[in-house]
Amino acid sequence: MPLKIAIFASGSGSNAENIVKFFSTNSHFEFPLIISNKADAFVHERAEKLQIPSKTFSKDDFSSGEVILNLLKQHNIDVIVLAGFLLKIPTAFIEAFPNKIVNIHPALLPKFGGKGMYGAHVHQAVVDARETESGITIHYISGNYDEGDIIFQAQCPVLPSDTAETVADKVHALEYEHFPKVIERLWGEL
């Protein structure tokens, strides 16, 4: 029986698309649903092209959790992958999916994590701090932003000449290379 993964995304959905395409020939993984908190997020267009239903829910829907958790149950979802999802995951989701919700963060946690630290904000903070490296962290979700147990990290150099945009390009390359492989490693044997 295939592992059913719901992807949560708030933005363009490039990581969501990359993950789905990575597993397109692997019958052990299915992606029956993409969920967003933004109706105008480009992830919905990507989902349509990938022929995956996508739904939008309000912040209040996520806070209460009931409607979304019922939808996940209807689709027999086993795992939730956060791919650029910007809302804090409520306790009800963590309890319903213990150690089955993973996130990717565009920095080497515990540095540059927490509320408000996402996307370009993170990369600018890395450049402003004159860091010599950045990277990605894939971690389990806990009750606090970016504080769950770390599963995997990969690094890239940050040069004195780098801008937030060039750091973002390096980090995105790491995300595309490693996130699907870590998902496969975590749940390919279930």
ZAGULUM-989094 format. One record per atom (N, C-alpha, C): residue in one letter; z, y, x; residue number from 1; atom name. Coordinates in Angstrom, 1 decimal, padded with zeros to 4 digits, always signed. Layout:
N
type,z,y,x,seq,atom
a,Z,Y,X,NUM,CA
...
***
This chain:
190
type,z,y,x,seq,atom
m,+000.0,-001.2,+000.8,1,N
m,+000.0,+000.0,+000.0,1,CA
m,+000.0,+001.2,+000.9,1,C
p,-000.9,+002.2,+000.7,2,N
p,-001.0,+003.3,+001.5,2,CA
p,+000.2,+004.3,+001.4,2,C
l,+000.5,+005.0,+002.5,3,N
l,+001.5,+006.0,+002.5,3,CA
l,+000.9,+007.2,+001.8,3,C
k,+001.6,+007.8,+000.8,4,N
k,+001.1,+008.9,+000.1,4,CA
k,+001.8,+010.2,+000.6,4,C
i,+001.0,+011.1,+001.1,5,N
i,+001.5,+012.4,+001.7,5,CA
i,+001.1,+013.6,+000.9,5,C
a,+002.1,+014.4,+000.6,6,N
a,+001.8,+015.7,+000.0,6,CA
a,+001.9,+016.7,+001.1,6,C
i,+000.9,+017.6,+001.1,7,N
i,+000.9,+018.7,+002.1,7,CA
i,+001.3,+020.0,+001.4,7,C
f,+002.2,+020.7,+001.9,8,N
f,+002.6,+022.0,+001.4,8,CA
f,+002.1,+023.1,+002.4,8,C
a,+001.3,+024.1,+001.9,9,N
a,+000.8,+025.1,+002.7,9,CA
a,+000.7,+026.4,+002.0,9,C
s,+000.9,+027.5,+002.8,10,N
s,+000.9,+028.9,+002.2,10,CA
s,-000.3,+029.7,+002.5,10,C
g,-001.1,+029.3,+003.5,11,N
g,-002.1,+030.1,+004.0,11,CA
g,-003.5,+029.5,+004.0,11,C
s,-004.2,+029.6,+005.2,12,N
s,-005.6,+029.2,+005.2,12,CA
s,-005.7,+027.7,+005.1,12,C
g,-004.7,+026.9,+005.5,13,N
g,-004.8,+025.5,+005.3,13,CA
g,-005.6,+024.7,+006.4,13,C
s,-005.8,+025.4,+007.6,14,N
s,-006.6,+024.7,+008.7,14,CA
s,-005.9,+023.5,+009.2,14,C
n,-004.5,+023.5,+009.3,15,N
n,-003.8,+022.3,+009.7,15,CA
n,-003.9,+021.3,+008.6,15,C
a,-003.8,+021.6,+007.4,16,N
a,-003.9,+020.7,+006.3,16,CA
a,-005.3,+020.0,+006.4,16,C
e,-006.3,+020.7,+006.5,17,N
e,-007.7,+020.1,+006.6,17,CA
e,-007.8,+019.2,+007.8,17,C
n,-007.3,+019.7,+009.0,18,N
n,-007.3,+018.9,+010.2,18,CA
n,-006.6,+017.5,+010.0,18,C
i,-005.5,+017.6,+009.4,19,N
i,-004.7,+016.3,+009.1,19,CA
i,-005.5,+015.4,+008.2,19,C
v,-006.0,+015.9,+007.1,20,N
v,-006.7,+015.0,+006.2,20,CA
v,-008.0,+014.4,+006.8,20,C
k,-008.7,+015.2,+007.6,21,N
k,-009.9,+014.7,+008.3,21,CA
k,-009.5,+013.7,+009.3,21,C
f,-008.4,+013.9,+010.0,22,N
f,-008.0,+012.9,+011.0,22,CA
f,-007.8,+011.6,+010.4,22,C
f,-007.2,+011.5,+009.2,23,N
f,-006.9,+010.2,+008.6,23,CA
f,-008.0,+009.8,+007.6,23,C
s,-009.2,+010.4,+007.6,24,N
s,-010.2,+010.1,+006.7,24,CA
s,-010.7,+008.7,+006.7,24,C
t,-010.6,+008.0,+007.9,25,N
t,-011.0,+006.6,+008.0,25,CA
t,-009.9,+005.7,+008.1,25,C
n,-008.7,+006.2,+007.9,26,N
n,-007.5,+005.3,+007.9,26,CA
n,-006.9,+005.1,+006.5,26,C
s,-007.1,+003.9,+006.0,27,N
s,-006.7,+003.6,+004.7,27,CA
s,-005.2,+003.5,+004.5,27,C
h,-004.5,+003.6,+005.6,28,N
h,-003.0,+003.5,+005.5,28,CA
h,-002.4,+004.8,+004.9,28,C
f,-003.2,+005.9,+005.0,29,N
f,-002.7,+007.2,+004.6,29,CA
f,-003.5,+007.8,+003.5,29,C
e,-002.9,+008.3,+002.4,30,N
e,-003.6,+009.0,+001.3,30,CA
e,-002.9,+010.4,+001.2,30,C
f,-003.8,+011.3,+000.7,31,N
f,-003.3,+012.7,+000.4,31,CA
f,-003.7,+013.1,-001.0,31,C
p,-002.8,+012.7,-001.9,32,N
p,-003.1,+012.9,-003.3,32,CA
p,-002.9,+014.3,-003.8,32,C
l,-002.3,+015.2,-003.0,33,N
l,-001.9,+016.5,-003.5,33,CA
l,-001.6,+017.5,-002.4,33,C
i,-002.1,+018.7,-002.6,34,N
i,-001.7,+019.8,-001.8,34,CA
i,-001.0,+020.8,-002.7,34,C
i,+000.1,+021.3,-002.2,35,N
i,+000.9,+022.3,-003.0,35,CA
i,+001.1,+023.6,-002.2,35,C
s,+001.0,+024.7,-002.9,36,N
s,+001.1,+026.0,-002.3,36,CA
s,+002.0,+026.9,-003.1,36,C
n,+002.5,+027.9,-002.5,37,N
n,+003.3,+028.9,-003.2,37,CA
n,+002.4,+030.2,-003.4,37,C
k,+001.1,+030.1,-003.1,38,N
k,+000.3,+031.3,-003.2,38,CA
k,-001.1,+030.9,-003.9,38,C
a,-001.3,+031.4,-005.0,39,N
a,-002.5,+031.1,-005.8,39,CA
a,-003.8,+031.5,-005.0,39,C
d,-003.7,+032.5,-004.2,40,N
d,-004.9,+033.0,-003.5,40,CA
d,-005.0,+032.5,-002.0,40,C
a,-004.2,+031.5,-001.7,41,N
a,-004.3,+030.9,-000.4,41,CA
a,-005.6,+030.1,-000.2,41,C
f,-006.2,+030.3,+001.0,42,N
f,-007.5,+029.6,+001.3,42,CA
f,-007.3,+028.1,+001.3,42,C
v,-006.1,+027.6,+001.4,43,N
v,-005.9,+026.2,+001.4,43,CA
v,-006.5,+025.5,+000.1,43,C
h,-006.5,+026.3,-001.0,44,N
h,-007.0,+025.7,-002.3,44,CA
h,-008.5,+025.5,-002.1,44,C
e,-009.2,+026.4,-001.5,45,N
e,-010.7,+026.1,-001.3,45,CA
e,-010.9,+024.9,-000.4,45,C
r,-010.1,+024.8,+000.7,46,N
r,-010.2,+023.6,+001.6,46,CA
r,-009.9,+022.4,+000.8,46,C
a,-008.9,+022.4,+000.0,47,N
a,-008.5,+021.2,-000.8,47,CA
a,-009.7,+020.8,-001.8,47,C
e,-010.3,+021.8,-002.4,48,N
e,-011.4,+021.5,-003.2,48,CA
e,-012.6,+020.8,-002.5,48,C
k,-012.9,+021.3,-001.3,49,N
k,-013.9,+020.7,-000.5,49,CA
k,-013.5,+019.3,+000.0,49,C
l,-012.2,+019.1,+000.2,50,N
l,-011.8,+017.8,+000.6,50,CA
l,-011.6,+016.8,-000.7,50,C
q,-011.8,+017.4,-001.8,51,N
q,-011.6,+016.6,-003.1,51,CA
q,-010.2,+016.2,-003.3,51,C
i,-009.2,+017.1,-003.0,52,N
i,-007.8,+016.8,-003.2,52,CA
i,-007.3,+017.8,-004.2,52,C
p,-006.6,+017.4,-005.2,53,N
p,-006.1,+018.4,-006.2,53,CA
p,-005.0,+019.3,-005.5,53,C
s,-005.1,+020.6,-005.8,54,N
s,-004.1,+021.5,-005.3,54,CA
s,-003.4,+022.3,-006.4,54,C
k,-002.2,+022.5,-006.3,55,N
k,-001.4,+023.2,-007.3,55,CA
k,-000.6,+024.4,-006.7,55,C
t,-000.4,+025.4,-007.4,56,N
t,+000.4,+026.6,-007.0,56,CA
t,+001.6,+026.6,-007.8,56,C
f,+002.8,+026.9,-007.2,57,N
f,+004.0,+027.0,-007.9,57,CA
f,+004.7,+028.3,-007.4,57,C
s,+005.5,+028.9,-008.3,58,N
s,+006.2,+030.1,-007.9,58,CA
s,+007.4,+029.8,-007.0,58,C
k,+007.9,+030.9,-006.5,59,N
k,+009.2,+030.8,-005.7,59,CA
k,+010.3,+030.2,-006.5,59,C
d,+010.4,+030.6,-007.8,60,N
d,+011.4,+030.1,-008.7,60,CA
d,+011.2,+028.6,-008.9,60,C
d,+009.9,+028.1,-009.1,61,N
d,+009.7,+026.7,-009.2,61,CA
d,+010.2,+025.9,-008.0,61,C
f,+010.0,+026.5,-006.8,62,N
f,+010.5,+025.8,-005.6,62,CA
f,+012.0,+025.8,-005.6,62,C
s,+012.6,+026.9,-005.9,63,N
s,+014.1,+027.1,-005.9,63,CA
s,+014.8,+026.0,-006.8,63,C
s,+014.2,+025.9,-008.0,64,N
s,+014.9,+024.9,-008.9,64,CA
s,+014.4,+023.5,-008.6,64,C
g,+013.2,+023.3,-008.1,65,N
g,+012.7,+022.1,-007.6,65,CA
g,+012.3,+021.1,-008.7,65,C
e,+012.8,+021.1,-009.9,66,N
e,+012.6,+020.1,-010.9,66,CA
e,+011.1,+019.8,-011.2,66,C
v,+010.4,+020.8,-011.5,67,N
v,+009.0,+020.6,-011.9,67,CA
v,+008.2,+020.0,-010.7,67,C
i,+008.4,+020.5,-009.5,68,N
i,+007.6,+020.0,-008.3,68,CA
i,+008.1,+018.6,-008.0,68,C
l,+009.4,+018.4,-008.0,69,N
l,+009.9,+017.0,-007.7,69,CA
l,+009.3,+016.0,-008.7,69,C
n,+009.2,+016.4,-010.0,70,N
n,+008.6,+015.5,-011.0,70,CA
n,+007.2,+015.2,-010.7,70,C
l,+006.4,+016.2,-010.3,71,N
l,+005.0,+016.1,-009.9,71,CA
l,+004.9,+015.1,-008.7,71,C
l,+005.7,+015.3,-007.7,72,N
l,+005.7,+014.4,-006.5,72,CA
l,+006.0,+013.0,-006.9,72,C
k,+006.9,+012.8,-007.8,73,N
k,+007.2,+011.5,-008.3,73,CA
k,+006.1,+010.9,-009.1,73,C
q,+005.4,+011.7,-009.9,74,N
q,+004.2,+011.2,-010.7,74,CA
q,+003.1,+010.7,-009.7,74,C
h,+003.0,+011.3,-008.6,75,N
h,+002.0,+010.9,-007.6,75,CA
h,+002.5,+009.9,-006.6,75,C
n,+003.7,+009.4,-006.8,76,N
n,+004.3,+008.4,-005.9,76,CA
n,+004.3,+008.9,-004.4,76,C
i,+004.6,+010.2,-004.2,77,N
i,+004.6,+010.7,-002.8,77,CA
i,+005.8,+010.1,-002.0,77,C
d,+005.4,+009.7,-000.8,78,N
d,+006.4,+009.1,+000.1,78,CA
d,+006.9,+010.1,+001.1,78,C
v,+006.0,+011.1,+001.5,79,N
v,+006.3,+012.0,+002.7,79,CA
v,+005.8,+013.4,+002.3,79,C
i,+006.4,+014.4,+002.8,80,N
i,+005.9,+015.8,+002.6,80,CA
i,+005.7,+016.3,+004.0,80,C
v,+004.5,+016.9,+004.2,81,N
v,+004.1,+017.5,+005.5,81,CA
v,+004.0,+019.0,+005.2,81,C
l,+004.8,+019.9,+005.9,82,N
l,+004.6,+021.3,+005.8,82,CA
l,+003.7,+021.8,+006.9,82,C
a,+002.5,+022.3,+006.4,83,N
a,+001.5,+022.8,+007.3,83,CA
a,+001.2,+024.3,+007.1,83,C
g,+002.1,+025.1,+007.7,84,N
g,+002.0,+026.5,+007.4,84,CA
g,+002.6,+026.9,+006.1,84,C
f,+003.7,+026.3,+005.7,85,N
f,+004.4,+026.6,+004.5,85,CA
f,+005.5,+027.5,+004.8,85,C
l,+005.6,+028.6,+004.0,86,N
l,+006.5,+029.7,+004.5,86,CA
l,+007.8,+029.8,+003.6,86,C
l,+008.0,+029.0,+002.6,87,N
l,+009.3,+029.1,+001.9,87,CA
l,+010.3,+028.1,+002.5,87,C
k,+011.5,+028.5,+002.3,88,N
k,+012.6,+027.5,+002.7,88,CA
k,+012.6,+026.4,+001.7,88,C
i,+012.8,+025.2,+002.3,89,N
i,+012.8,+024.0,+001.4,89,CA
i,+014.2,+023.8,+000.9,89,C
p,+014.3,+023.8,-000.5,90,N
p,+015.7,+023.6,-001.1,90,CA
p,+016.3,+022.3,-000.8,90,C
t,+017.6,+022.2,-000.9,91,N
t,+018.4,+021.0,-000.7,91,CA
t,+017.9,+019.9,-001.6,91,C
a,+017.5,+020.2,-002.8,92,N
a,+017.0,+019.1,-003.7,92,CA
a,+015.9,+018.3,-003.2,92,C
f,+015.0,+019.0,-002.4,93,N
f,+013.8,+018.3,-001.8,93,CA
f,+014.3,+017.4,-000.6,93,C
i,+015.2,+018.0,+000.1,94,N
i,+015.7,+017.3,+001.3,94,CA
i,+016.5,+016.0,+000.9,94,C
e,+017.2,+016.1,-000.2,95,N
e,+017.9,+015.0,-000.7,95,CA
e,+017.0,+013.9,-001.3,95,C
a,+015.9,+014.4,-001.9,96,N
a,+014.9,+013.4,-002.5,96,CA
a,+014.0,+012.8,-001.5,96,C
f,+013.9,+013.4,-000.3,97,N
f,+013.0,+012.9,+000.8,97,CA
f,+013.8,+013.0,+002.1,97,C
p,+014.8,+012.3,+002.3,98,N
p,+015.6,+012.3,+003.5,98,CA
p,+014.8,+011.8,+004.7,98,C
n,+014.7,+012.7,+005.7,99,N
n,+013.9,+012.4,+006.9,99,CA
n,+012.4,+012.0,+006.6,99,C
k,+012.0,+012.6,+005.5,100,N
k,+010.6,+012.4,+005.1,100,CA
k,+009.8,+013.7,+004.9,100,C
i,+010.4,+014.8,+005.4,101,N
i,+009.8,+016.1,+005.3,101,CA
i,+009.7,+016.6,+006.8,101,C
v,+008.5,+016.9,+007.2,102,N
v,+008.3,+017.4,+008.6,102,CA
v,+007.6,+018.7,+008.5,102,C
n,+007.9,+019.6,+009.5,103,N
n,+007.3,+020.9,+009.7,103,CA
n,+006.7,+021.0,+011.1,103,C
i,+005.7,+021.9,+011.2,104,N
i,+005.3,+022.3,+012.5,104,CA
i,+005.6,+023.8,+012.7,104,C
h,+006.2,+024.1,+013.8,105,N
h,+006.5,+025.5,+014.1,105,CA
h,+005.7,+025.9,+015.4,105,C
p,+005.2,+027.2,+015.4,106,N
p,+004.3,+027.6,+016.5,106,CA
p,+005.0,+028.2,+017.7,106,C
a,+006.1,+027.6,+018.1,107,N
a,+006.8,+028.0,+019.3,107,CA
a,+007.7,+026.8,+019.7,107,C
l,+008.3,+026.9,+020.8,108,N
l,+009.2,+025.9,+021.4,108,CA
l,+010.6,+026.2,+020.9,108,C
l,+011.0,+025.6,+019.8,109,N
l,+012.3,+025.7,+019.2,109,CA
l,+013.3,+025.2,+020.2,109,C
p,+014.5,+025.8,+020.3,110,N
p,+015.1,+026.7,+019.4,110,CA
p,+014.7,+028.2,+019.6,110,C
k,+013.9,+028.5,+020.6,111,N
k,+013.4,+029.9,+020.7,111,CA
k,+012.5,+030.2,+019.6,111,C
f,+012.5,+031.5,+019.2,112,N
f,+011.6,+032.1,+018.3,112,CA
f,+011.5,+031.3,+016.9,112,C
g,+012.6,+030.9,+016.4,113,N
g,+012.7,+030.3,+015.1,113,CA
g,+013.5,+031.1,+014.2,113,C
g,+013.6,+030.7,+012.9,114,N
g,+014.4,+031.3,+011.9,114,CA
g,+013.6,+032.1,+010.9,114,C
k,+014.3,+032.7,+010.0,115,N
k,+013.6,+033.4,+008.9,115,CA
k,+012.8,+034.5,+009.5,115,C
g,+011.6,+034.6,+009.0,116,N
g,+010.6,+035.7,+009.4,116,CA
g,+009.8,+035.4,+010.6,116,C
m,+010.2,+034.2,+011.3,117,N
m,+009.4,+033.9,+012.5,117,CA
m,+008.4,+032.8,+012.1,117,C
y,+007.2,+033.4,+011.9,118,N
y,+006.0,+032.5,+011.6,118,CA
y,+004.8,+033.2,+012.0,118,C
g,+003.7,+032.4,+012.3,119,N
g,+002.4,+033.0,+012.6,119,CA
g,+002.4,+034.0,+013.7,119,C
a,+001.7,+035.1,+013.4,120,N
a,+001.6,+036.2,+014.4,120,CA
a,+002.9,+036.8,+014.9,120,C
h,+003.9,+036.8,+014.0,121,N
h,+005.2,+037.3,+014.4,121,CA
h,+005.8,+036.5,+015.6,121,C
v,+005.6,+035.2,+015.5,122,N
v,+006.1,+034.4,+016.6,122,CA
v,+005.4,+034.7,+017.9,122,C
h,+004.1,+034.7,+017.8,123,N
h,+003.3,+034.9,+019.0,123,CA
h,+003.5,+036.2,+019.6,123,C
q,+003.7,+037.3,+018.8,124,N
q,+004.0,+038.6,+019.3,124,CA
q,+005.4,+038.6,+020.0,124,C
a,+006.3,+037.9,+019.4,125,N
a,+007.7,+037.8,+020.0,125,CA
a,+007.6,+037.1,+021.4,125,C
v,+006.8,+036.1,+021.5,126,N
v,+006.7,+035.4,+022.7,126,CA
v,+006.1,+036.3,+023.8,126,C
v,+005.1,+037.0,+023.5,127,N
v,+004.4,+038.0,+024.4,127,CA
v,+005.4,+039.1,+024.8,127,C
d,+006.1,+039.6,+023.8,128,N
d,+007.0,+040.7,+024.0,128,CA
d,+008.2,+040.3,+024.9,128,C
a,+008.6,+039.0,+024.8,129,N
a,+009.7,+038.5,+025.6,129,CA
a,+009.2,+038.1,+027.0,129,C
r,+007.9,+038.2,+027.3,130,N
r,+007.3,+037.9,+028.6,130,CA
r,+007.6,+036.4,+029.0,130,C
e,+007.5,+035.6,+027.9,131,N
e,+007.7,+034.1,+028.2,131,CA
e,+006.5,+033.6,+029.0,131,C
t,+006.8,+032.6,+029.8,132,N
t,+005.7,+032.0,+030.6,132,CA
t,+005.1,+030.8,+030.0,132,C
e,+005.7,+030.3,+028.9,133,N
e,+005.1,+029.2,+028.1,133,CA
e,+005.5,+029.3,+026.6,133,C
s,+004.7,+028.7,+025.8,134,N
s,+004.9,+028.6,+024.4,134,CA
s,+004.5,+027.2,+024.0,134,C
g,+004.3,+027.0,+022.7,135,N
g,+003.8,+025.7,+022.3,135,CA
g,+004.1,+025.4,+020.9,135,C
i,+004.3,+024.2,+020.5,136,N
i,+004.6,+023.7,+019.2,136,CA
i,+005.8,+022.9,+019.1,136,C
t,+006.5,+022.9,+018.0,137,N
t,+007.6,+022.0,+017.7,137,CA
t,+007.3,+021.4,+016.4,137,C
i,+007.4,+020.1,+016.3,138,N
i,+007.3,+019.3,+015.1,138,CA
i,+008.7,+018.8,+014.9,138,C
h,+009.3,+019.1,+013.7,139,N
h,+010.7,+018.8,+013.4,139,CA
h,+010.9,+018.4,+012.0,139,C
y,+012.0,+017.6,+011.8,140,N
y,+012.4,+017.3,+010.4,140,CA
y,+013.0,+018.6,+009.8,140,C
i,+012.9,+018.7,+008.5,141,N
i,+013.5,+019.8,+007.8,141,CA
i,+015.0,+019.6,+007.5,141,C
s,+015.8,+020.6,+007.7,142,N
s,+017.2,+020.6,+007.4,142,CA
s,+017.4,+021.8,+006.4,142,C
g,+018.6,+022.1,+006.1,143,N
g,+019.0,+023.1,+005.2,143,CA
g,+018.7,+024.5,+005.7,143,C
n,+018.4,+024.7,+007.0,144,N
n,+018.2,+026.0,+007.6,144,CA
n,+016.8,+026.1,+008.2,144,C
y,+016.3,+027.3,+008.3,145,N
y,+015.0,+027.5,+008.9,145,CA
y,+015.0,+027.0,+010.3,145,C
d,+014.0,+026.1,+010.6,146,N
d,+013.7,+025.7,+012.0,146,CA
d,+014.8,+025.1,+012.8,146,C
e,+015.8,+024.4,+012.1,147,N
e,+016.9,+023.8,+012.7,147,CA
e,+017.0,+022.3,+012.6,147,C
g,+016.0,+021.7,+012.0,148,N
g,+016.0,+020.2,+011.9,148,CA
g,+015.8,+019.6,+013.2,148,C
d,+016.1,+018.3,+013.2,149,N
d,+016.0,+017.5,+014.5,149,CA
d,+014.5,+017.6,+015.0,149,C
i,+014.4,+017.8,+016.3,150,N
i,+013.1,+017.9,+016.9,150,CA
i,+012.5,+016.5,+017.1,150,C
i,+011.2,+016.4,+016.7,151,N
i,+010.5,+015.1,+016.8,151,CA
i,+009.6,+015.1,+018.1,151,C
f,+009.0,+016.3,+018.3,152,N
f,+007.9,+016.4,+019.3,152,CA
f,+007.7,+017.8,+019.7,152,C
q,+007.5,+018.1,+021.0,153,N
q,+007.1,+019.4,+021.4,153,CA
q,+005.9,+019.3,+022.4,153,C
a,+005.1,+020.3,+022.5,154,N
a,+004.0,+020.3,+023.4,154,CA
a,+003.9,+021.8,+023.9,154,C
q,+003.6,+022.0,+025.2,155,N
q,+003.7,+023.3,+025.8,155,CA
q,+002.3,+023.8,+026.2,155,C
c,+002.2,+025.1,+026.3,156,N
c,+001.0,+025.7,+026.8,156,CA
c,+001.4,+026.9,+027.7,156,C
p,+000.7,+027.3,+028.7,157,N
p,+001.1,+028.4,+029.5,157,CA
p,+000.9,+029.8,+028.8,157,C
v,+001.7,+030.7,+029.0,158,N
v,+001.5,+032.1,+028.6,158,CA
v,+001.3,+032.9,+029.8,158,C
l,+000.1,+033.5,+030.0,159,N
l,-000.2,+034.3,+031.2,159,CA
l,+000.2,+035.8,+030.9,159,C
p,+000.5,+036.5,+032.0,160,N
p,+000.8,+037.9,+031.8,160,CA
p,-000.3,+038.7,+031.1,160,C
s,-001.6,+038.2,+031.2,161,N
s,-002.7,+038.9,+030.5,161,CA
s,-002.8,+038.5,+029.0,161,C
d,-002.1,+037.5,+028.6,162,N
d,-002.2,+037.0,+027.2,162,CA
d,-001.7,+038.0,+026.2,162,C
t,-002.4,+038.0,+025.0,163,N
t,-002.0,+038.7,+023.9,163,CA
t,-001.5,+037.8,+022.8,163,C
a,-000.9,+038.3,+021.7,164,N
a,-000.5,+037.4,+020.7,164,CA
a,-001.6,+036.6,+020.1,164,C
e,-002.8,+037.2,+020.1,165,N
e,-004.0,+036.4,+019.6,165,CA
e,-004.4,+035.3,+020.5,165,C
t,-004.4,+035.5,+021.9,166,N
t,-004.7,+034.4,+022.8,166,CA
t,-003.7,+033.3,+022.8,166,C
v,-002.4,+033.7,+022.7,167,N
v,-001.3,+032.7,+022.5,167,CA
v,-001.5,+031.9,+021.3,167,C
a,-001.9,+032.6,+020.2,168,N
a,-002.1,+031.9,+018.9,168,CA
a,-003.2,+030.8,+019.1,168,C
d,-004.3,+031.2,+019.8,169,N
d,-005.4,+030.3,+020.0,169,CA
d,-005.0,+029.0,+020.7,169,C
k,-004.1,+029.2,+021.7,170,N
k,-003.6,+028.1,+022.5,170,CA
k,-002.7,+027.2,+021.7,170,C
v,-001.9,+027.8,+020.9,171,N
v,-000.9,+027.1,+020.0,171,CA
v,-001.7,+026.3,+018.9,171,C
h,-002.7,+027.0,+018.3,172,N
h,-003.5,+026.3,+017.3,172,CA
h,-004.1,+025.0,+017.9,172,C
a,-004.6,+025.1,+019.1,173,N
a,-005.3,+024.0,+019.7,173,CA
a,-004.3,+022.8,+019.8,173,C
l,-003.0,+023.1,+020.2,174,N
l,-002.0,+022.1,+020.3,174,CA
l,-001.7,+021.5,+018.9,174,C
e,-001.6,+022.4,+017.9,175,N
e,-001.3,+021.9,+016.6,175,CA
e,-002.4,+020.9,+016.1,175,C
y,-003.6,+021.3,+016.3,176,N
y,-004.7,+020.4,+015.8,176,CA
y,-004.7,+019.1,+016.6,176,C
e,-004.4,+019.1,+017.9,177,N
e,-004.4,+017.9,+018.7,177,CA
e,-003.3,+017.0,+018.3,177,C
h,-002.1,+017.6,+018.2,178,N
h,-000.9,+016.7,+018.1,178,CA
h,-000.3,+016.4,+016.7,178,C
f,-000.4,+017.3,+015.8,179,N
f,+000.3,+017.1,+014.5,179,CA
f,-000.2,+015.8,+013.8,179,C
p,-001.5,+015.6,+013.7,180,N
p,-001.9,+014.3,+013.0,180,CA
p,-001.4,+013.1,+013.8,180,C
k,-001.4,+013.1,+015.1,181,N
k,-001.0,+012.0,+015.9,181,CA
k,+000.5,+011.7,+015.7,181,C
v,+001.3,+012.8,+015.6,182,N
v,+002.8,+012.6,+015.4,182,CA
v,+003.0,+012.0,+014.0,182,C
i,+002.3,+012.5,+013.0,183,N
i,+002.4,+011.9,+011.7,183,CA
i,+002.1,+010.4,+011.7,183,C
e,+001.0,+010.1,+012.4,184,N
e,+000.6,+008.7,+012.5,184,CA
e,+001.7,+007.8,+013.2,184,C
r,+002.2,+008.4,+014.3,185,N
r,+003.3,+007.7,+015.0,185,CA
r,+004.5,+007.5,+014.1,185,C
l,+004.9,+008.5,+013.4,186,N
l,+006.1,+008.4,+012.5,186,CA
l,+006.0,+007.4,+011.4,186,C
w,+004.8,+007.4,+010.8,187,N
w,+004.7,+006.6,+009.5,187,CA
w,+003.6,+005.6,+009.5,187,C
g,+002.9,+005.4,+010.6,188,N
g,+001.9,+004.4,+010.6,188,CA
g,+002.3,+003.0,+010.5,188,C
e,+003.6,+002.8,+010.8,189,N
e,+004.1,+001.4,+010.8,189,CA
e,+004.8,+001.1,+009.5,189,C
l,+005.0,+002.0,+008.5,190,N
l,+005.8,+001.8,+007.3,190,CA
l,+005.0,+000.8,+006.4,190,C
***
